[in-house]
Amino acid sequence: MATAARRTTAAADWRALGTSVRLVTTDPALLDSCNLLLARHLAEVDAACSRFRQDSELVALDQARGRPVRVSPLLAEALAVALRAAAATDGAVDPTVGSAIGALGYDRDFRLIQDDGRPIRLTVRPVPGWRAVTLDRATDTVTVPAGVRLDLGATAKAWAADKAAALLAEAAGCGVLVSLGGDTAVAGEPPAGGWRVRVQDATGPVDETPAPGTYATVSIRSGGLATSGTTSRRWRRGAHDLHHIVDPYTGLPAETPWRTVSVAAATCADANAAGTAALVKGAGAQRWLAGLGLPVRLVANDGTVVTTPGWPASAPAWSGPEAAA
């Protein structure tokens, strides 16, 4: 009976943080309680990290004008993850892109900007740089220079997925998968055969075959899997087609030969940081990723697929819930 329970999974889908949420548990009886815990966790993350809520802690930093601010342990942890990602990627993933991405028109929930076609003027302007931000974890105090706006979009969802999966697995005592907009983290004992994750060019419902681009279904048993790309979260302003992956060296959407990069790593946060950095690094991404030794799937703009050693093998077919990354 215990073995049968481990093979049975249940899933819930909804929206939070401006993106899709998918929760899968290996014990169907615990799905509802886990979903309540997940909703509470994501509400706390939103209140701390959103750049679209005027009452969020992150937005409040804009008013500090360079003064040190004591922040919640949750925001301090999110900032620490963002700064660690910046250091690990040589600044290719940088939380000081807030003003740059706002200038591109991504200044509100994505569903609200798609129909706004007002023209903008694109100006090359490097972002202030992550080293300008000081975080003291002993006191959870952060100092952001006046005029610098933070955006945790490149790291916060993946970190929130990691944190949620670990929290729920410990509380429920079962296997848990949490996917936020395709940033997928797993914890606890996996189902037989591992967790099935469909890697694709655009986030979409897992019960529908994705129309654009290529896709593959893989199996993971721990850690995280994330896909970063330029095919989702695109919009048009005037004559410019734009996307949300900002190159910190120009302050503009990254010009890259890759349309998506999928990475498996010990955590979803690490996977997402590596994937986003690879898009920014462009042609040099393969050598950089090879040095990290991470399993990676890169899809070029012409549809060519390149994988590195260790990329998970295709998962066998089954009838249980899966996630999309």
C-alpha positions as CSV (number, residue, x, y, z in Angstrom):
1,M,0.0,0.0,0.0
2,A,2.8,2.4,0.8
3,T,4.4,1.9,-2.6
4,A,1.1,2.5,-4.3
5,A,0.6,5.8,-2.4
6,R,4.0,7.0,-3.5
7,R,3.1,6.4,-7.1
8,T,-0.1,8.3,-6.9
9,T,0.1,12.1,-7.5
10,A,-2.4,15.0,-7.5
11,A,-2.0,18.5,-9.0
12,A,-3.4,22.0,-8.6
13,D,-3.0,24.9,-11.0
14,W,-3.7,28.6,-10.4
15,R,-1.9,32.0,-10.7
16,A,0.2,34.1,-8.4
17,L,3.2,36.5,-8.7
18,G,1.9,37.3,-12.2
19,T,2.5,33.8,-13.5
20,S,1.3,30.3,-13.5
21,V,1.5,28.1,-10.4
22,R,1.5,24.3,-10.5
23,L,1.7,22.2,-7.3
24,V,2.0,18.4,-7.4
25,T,2.1,16.1,-4.4
26,T,2.7,12.4,-4.1
27,D,-0.1,12.1,-1.5
28,P,-3.4,13.3,-3.0
29,A,-4.9,13.6,0.5
30,L,-2.4,16.4,1.3
31,L,-2.8,18.4,-1.9
32,D,-5.3,20.9,-0.4
33,S,-3.4,21.6,2.8
34,C,-0.1,22.0,0.8
35,N,-1.9,24.4,-1.6
36,L,-3.0,26.6,1.3
37,L,0.6,26.7,2.6
38,L,1.9,27.5,-0.9
39,A,-0.6,30.3,-1.3
40,R,0.4,31.8,2.0
41,H,4.1,31.6,1.1
42,L,3.7,33.2,-2.3
43,A,1.6,36.0,-0.8
44,E,4.5,36.8,1.6
45,V,7.0,36.7,-1.3
46,D,4.8,39.0,-3.3
47,A,4.5,41.5,-0.5
48,A,8.3,41.5,0.0
49,C,9.6,41.3,-3.6
50,S,7.1,42.7,-6.1
51,R,8.1,45.8,-8.1
52,F,4.5,46.3,-9.2
53,R,3.0,46.7,-5.7
54,Q,3.3,50.2,-4.2
55,D,3.1,48.6,-0.7
56,S,5.9,46.1,-1.3
57,E,9.2,46.2,0.6
58,L,11.1,46.2,-2.6
59,V,9.3,49.4,-3.9
60,A,9.8,51.0,-0.5
61,L,13.6,50.8,-1.1
62,D,13.1,53.3,-3.9
63,Q,12.2,55.9,-1.3
64,A,15.2,55.3,0.9
65,R,17.5,57.6,-1.3
66,G,20.6,55.7,-0.4
67,R,19.9,55.3,3.3
68,P,20.4,51.9,5.0
69,V,17.0,50.1,5.4
70,R,16.2,47.2,7.7
71,V,14.2,44.7,5.7
72,S,12.4,41.5,6.5
73,P,14.3,38.2,6.7
74,L,12.4,37.1,3.6
75,L,13.4,40.1,1.4
76,A,17.0,39.8,2.8
77,E,17.1,36.2,1.7
78,A,15.7,37.1,-1.8
79,L,18.3,39.8,-2.2
80,A,21.1,37.5,-1.0
81,V,20.1,35.0,-3.7
82,A,20.0,37.8,-6.4
83,L,23.5,39.1,-5.4
84,R,24.9,35.6,-5.3
85,A,23.5,35.0,-8.8
86,A,25.1,38.2,-10.0
87,A,28.5,37.2,-8.6
88,A,28.3,33.7,-10.0
89,T,27.4,34.9,-13.5
90,D,30.0,37.7,-13.7
91,G,27.1,40.3,-13.6
92,A,25.2,38.8,-16.5
93,V,22.2,38.4,-14.1
94,D,22.0,41.7,-12.2
95,P,19.2,42.9,-9.8
96,T,19.9,46.6,-10.6
97,V,18.1,46.4,-14.0
98,G,14.9,47.8,-12.5
99,S,15.0,51.2,-14.2
100,A,16.2,49.7,-17.5
101,I,13.3,47.2,-17.7
102,G,10.9,49.9,-16.7
103,A,12.1,52.1,-19.4
104,L,11.4,49.3,-21.9
105,G,7.8,49.4,-20.9
106,Y,7.7,46.5,-18.5
107,D,6.5,48.6,-15.6
108,R,3.4,46.7,-14.5
109,D,2.0,43.2,-14.6
110,F,2.8,41.7,-17.9
111,R,-0.8,41.1,-18.9
112,L,-1.3,44.9,-18.7
113,I,1.5,45.9,-21.1
114,Q,0.9,43.7,-24.1
115,D,-1.7,46.1,-25.6
116,D,0.3,49.2,-24.9
117,G,2.0,50.0,-28.2
118,R,3.2,53.5,-27.4
119,P,6.7,54.2,-28.9
120,I,9.8,54.4,-26.8
121,R,13.3,55.5,-27.5
122,L,16.0,52.8,-26.9
123,T,19.2,54.1,-25.4
124,V,22.2,52.0,-24.6
125,R,22.9,52.6,-20.9
126,P,24.7,50.0,-18.7
127,V,22.8,49.3,-15.4
128,P,24.4,50.6,-12.1
129,G,25.7,47.1,-11.2
130,W,25.1,44.7,-8.4
131,R,28.2,45.8,-6.5
132,A,26.5,49.1,-5.8
133,V,24.1,47.2,-3.4
134,T,25.2,46.4,0.1
135,L,23.4,43.7,2.2
136,D,24.3,43.0,5.8
137,R,22.8,39.6,6.7
138,A,23.7,40.0,10.3
139,T,21.2,42.8,10.6
140,D,19.2,42.3,7.4
141,T,20.0,45.8,6.4
142,V,20.3,46.8,2.8
143,T,21.7,50.0,1.2
144,V,20.7,50.8,-2.4
145,P,22.2,54.0,-3.9
146,A,19.8,56.8,-4.7
147,G,18.3,56.4,-8.2
148,V,18.9,52.7,-8.4
149,R,15.8,50.5,-8.7
150,L,16.0,46.8,-8.1
151,D,14.2,44.0,-10.0
152,L,14.3,40.5,-8.7
153,G,12.5,39.0,-11.6
154,A,15.5,37.0,-12.7
155,T,15.9,35.1,-9.4
156,A,12.8,35.5,-7.1
157,K,10.4,33.0,-8.7
158,A,13.0,30.3,-8.8
159,W,14.1,31.0,-5.3
160,A,10.4,31.0,-4.1
161,A,9.9,27.6,-5.8
162,D,12.9,26.2,-4.0
163,K,11.8,27.5,-0.7
164,A,8.2,26.4,-1.2
165,A,9.1,22.9,-2.2
166,A,11.3,22.4,0.8
167,L,8.8,23.9,3.2
168,L,5.9,21.8,1.9
169,A,7.8,18.5,1.7
170,E,8.9,18.9,5.3
171,A,5.4,19.9,6.5
172,A,3.6,17.2,4.6
173,G,6.2,14.4,4.7
174,C,5.6,13.6,1.0
175,G,7.1,14.4,-2.4
176,V,6.3,17.9,-3.7
177,L,6.8,19.7,-7.0
178,V,6.4,23.4,-7.2
179,S,6.5,25.2,-10.6
180,L,6.2,29.0,-10.9
181,G,6.0,30.1,-14.5
182,G,8.1,27.1,-15.5
183,D,10.7,27.5,-12.7
184,T,10.4,24.0,-11.2
185,A,11.7,22.8,-7.8
186,V,11.1,19.4,-6.2
187,A,11.7,18.1,-2.7
188,G,10.9,15.0,-0.7
189,E,10.6,11.4,-2.1
190,P,9.8,11.6,-5.8
191,P,7.2,9.4,-7.5
192,A,8.3,6.2,-9.1
193,G,10.4,7.1,-12.2
194,G,11.0,10.6,-10.9
195,W,9.2,13.9,-11.6
196,R,8.2,14.4,-15.3
197,V,8.9,17.9,-16.5
198,R,8.2,19.1,-20.1
199,V,10.8,21.5,-21.4
200,Q,9.5,23.8,-24.0
201,D,9.9,27.2,-25.7
202,A,6.9,28.9,-24.1
203,T,5.2,28.3,-20.8
204,G,1.7,26.8,-21.3
205,P,-0.8,24.4,-19.9
206,V,0.8,21.0,-19.3
207,D,-2.3,19.2,-20.7
208,E,-1.8,20.8,-24.1
209,T,1.0,20.1,-26.6
210,P,2.9,23.3,-27.1
211,A,2.5,24.8,-30.6
212,P,5.6,26.9,-31.0
213,G,9.1,25.4,-31.0
214,T,10.5,22.1,-29.9
215,Y,9.9,20.4,-26.6
216,A,11.1,17.4,-24.6
217,T,9.9,15.6,-21.5
218,V,12.6,14.7,-19.0
219,S,12.6,13.2,-15.5
220,I,14.3,14.6,-12.4
221,R,14.5,13.3,-8.9
222,S,15.8,16.3,-6.9
223,G,16.9,19.9,-7.2
224,G,15.4,22.1,-9.8
225,L,14.9,22.7,-13.6
226,A,14.4,26.1,-15.2
227,T,14.0,27.4,-18.7
228,S,14.9,31.0,-19.6
229,G,14.0,32.3,-23.0
230,T,13.1,35.2,-25.2
231,T,10.0,33.6,-26.7
232,S,7.7,34.4,-23.7
233,R,7.1,37.8,-22.2
234,R,7.5,39.7,-25.5
235,W,5.8,42.9,-26.3
236,R,5.9,45.7,-28.9
237,R,6.5,49.4,-28.3
238,G,6.4,51.5,-31.4
239,A,8.7,49.9,-34.0
240,H,10.5,47.8,-31.4
241,D,9.9,44.1,-30.5
242,L,11.1,43.6,-27.0
243,H,11.6,40.9,-24.4
244,H,12.3,40.7,-20.7
245,I,15.8,39.4,-20.6
246,V,17.8,42.6,-20.1
247,D,21.6,42.7,-20.9
248,P,23.1,44.6,-17.9
249,Y,25.9,45.9,-20.2
250,T,23.5,47.8,-22.5
251,G,20.3,48.1,-20.5
252,L,18.4,46.7,-23.5
253,P,16.9,43.3,-24.4
254,A,19.7,40.8,-24.8
255,E,20.7,40.0,-28.4
256,T,21.3,36.3,-28.3
257,P,21.6,33.4,-30.7
258,W,19.5,31.3,-28.3
259,R,15.7,31.4,-27.9
260,T,15.6,29.2,-24.8
261,V,18.1,27.7,-22.4
262,S,17.0,25.0,-20.0
263,V,19.2,24.0,-17.0
264,A,19.1,21.3,-14.3
265,A,20.9,22.1,-11.1
266,A,21.0,21.4,-7.4
267,T,18.4,24.3,-6.9
268,C,16.0,26.0,-9.2
269,A,17.6,29.3,-8.4
270,D,21.0,28.1,-9.6
271,A,19.3,26.6,-12.7
272,N,17.5,29.8,-13.6
273,A,20.5,32.1,-13.0
274,A,22.6,29.9,-15.3
275,G,20.0,29.9,-18.0
276,T,19.4,33.6,-17.9
277,A,23.1,34.3,-17.9
278,A,23.6,32.0,-20.9
279,L,21.1,34.1,-22.9
280,V,23.0,37.3,-22.0
281,K,26.4,35.8,-22.8
282,G,25.2,34.7,-26.2
283,A,27.7,32.9,-28.4
284,G,30.0,32.4,-25.4
285,A,27.4,30.6,-23.4
286,Q,28.3,27.1,-24.4
287,R,31.9,27.4,-23.1
288,W,30.8,29.1,-19.9
289,L,28.2,26.4,-19.2
290,A,30.6,23.6,-20.0
291,G,32.9,25.1,-17.3
292,L,30.1,24.9,-14.8
293,G,29.4,21.2,-15.6
294,L,25.6,21.7,-15.5
295,P,23.2,19.6,-17.7
296,V,21.8,22.1,-20.2
297,R,19.6,22.1,-23.3
298,L,20.0,25.1,-25.6
299,V,17.6,25.9,-28.5
300,A,19.0,28.2,-31.1
301,N,16.9,30.8,-32.9
302,D,16.7,28.5,-35.9
303,G,15.4,25.6,-33.8
304,T,18.7,23.7,-33.5
305,V,18.9,21.8,-30.2
306,V,22.2,21.4,-28.3
307,T,22.6,19.5,-25.1
308,T,25.5,19.1,-22.7
309,P,26.6,15.8,-21.0
310,G,24.3,14.9,-18.1
311,W,21.1,16.4,-19.6
312,P,18.3,14.2,-18.3
313,A,17.1,11.4,-20.7
314,S,13.6,11.5,-22.1
315,A,11.1,10.3,-19.6
316,P,8.9,7.3,-20.4
317,A,5.2,7.9,-20.9
318,W,2.8,7.8,-18.0
319,S,-0.6,9.1,-17.1
320,G,0.2,11.2,-14.0
321,P,0.5,15.0,-13.6
322,E,3.6,16.6,-14.9
323,A,5.0,20.2,-15.0
324,A,6.2,22.5,-17.8
325,A,9.5,24.4,-17.6
